[in-house]
């Protein structure tokens, strides 16, 4: 009776081994295709990857979940560098930035690293721009460092808790052993199979640029460490925002909210609309029929809105 069980166990172990080898090879190939695009800076013992290009008033771009700073080098960074010093960071654990060991680096912790990095880079009173998940990071920065940012722009920013949980892949990342097994065997091959459809879902009802995957290097998120960072950030954010959102009325910096009316990923009614009732110095622009990836589908429009807002909140600094 034990022989068939042993044979099946051996087959499963062999399959897992092959998948692990393929995943390791895939991660190596992705890193070879998409090496670091910028420079590194160390703050509080953590090495952060960033770009720092252009001249003028400083604009800091902060990416959302499942992406890296390349999400901006292929969209907003080029037009903004015509009039601004543009900085973009891989958030901790994404792209080529390190993740601190230990407890979850929540938005306030990530804001602390960002604040320290900007200080070291000689950036004062920047305009902070956060897409999606980084809406929470921008709001944490404004709360913890009042007066040290000229203002903020949220692009479909996540700012409040939501109902309905998260994708099962993010939940799985928090299960010991099982999450690790998934990350090192099935994540990369399965991710390659569903990546195009997952991206299409984010862009709905619009379509992603035909070269989106190639240009943004989005497969970097299929590496185990990046997966764990992303899964943790997404899984724990809603509960965190239930507390952070209670303090938003203290924010005095000007905030511009840009949101697509067709965004079902981070719907305006649960985030942008609620901020309009709280913030004392806020503006909103709604892009009709636009989905969640507005900085890719309406790049020129969004860049112009950011530039015009910067001229109002950073006067005399150009």
Buried (B, 14 or more C-beta within 10 A) or exposed (E): EEEEEEEEEEEEEEEBEEBBEBBBEBBEEBBEEBEBBBEEBEBEEBEBBBBBBBEBBBBBBBBBBBBBBBBBBBBBBBBBBEBBBBBBBBBBBBBBBBBBEEEBBBBBBBBBBBBBBBEEBEBEBBBBBBBBBBBBBBBBBBBBBEEBBBBBBBBBBBBBBBEEEBEEBBBBBEEEEEBBBBBBBBBBEBBEEEBEEBBEEBBBEBEBBEEBBEBBBBBBBBBBEBBBBBBBBBBBBBEBBEEBBEBBEEBEBBBBBBBBEBBEBBBBEBBBBBBEEBBEEBBBBEBEEBBBBBBBBBBEBBBEBBBEBBBEBBEEEE
